Amino acid sequence: KIRDEGGYCIRCMTEGCAIVAPDDFIHSVLGDDGKETTIALIRFQELVVDGFIASSSKLKFCPYPGCTNTISCPSAASHFVLSTLVPIASCGARGVLGSGSNK
């Protein structure tokens, strides 16, 4: 699921069960058998971070292409506020989050 589907929220396969596998379980199932496992674990961690950022209206990734910084903007809960507020990332990029405008 991590490698092929980009899933980070892995649920119990029993019908009707909503239990989500904790990180420790994912690490133990993937094991520690070399480069492919390391790549899968790194991908899993990236997916967890992406999911966390996507679930928060106050956090966004820097709009500058290729930048991996995250911007915390508590006022960014509404797009209306973002029309007058211009967050600036630590990399120097500036712009309205999600608009594609930057440096």
C-alpha positions, 0 to 999 in steps of 0.5 A: 500500500505504501509503495504502490498506492501512496497510502499512509493510513493503513487500516485493519483489513477486517470488514467494518473495522476502523483500527489504523495500524500504528507506526511501530507496526508498519516499521515491524512489518516492513522489517529491516532487510535492505535498501528497498525497506529503507526507501519504503520507510522514508516514503511512509514518513513523507506520506504521513507528513503530507497527510498531516499538512493537508489535514490542517488549514493553518499549515501549507507547504511553501509555494516555491517549486522544489522547496520542502519548507512548511509555513504555519499561518494561523490566520490562513484558515480562510482564503479571504484572509490570504488575499491581504496577508502574504506569508513569507517562508524561511527560504525567502519565497513569498506569496499567497498559499496555494496560488502558485505565486512565489519569489 
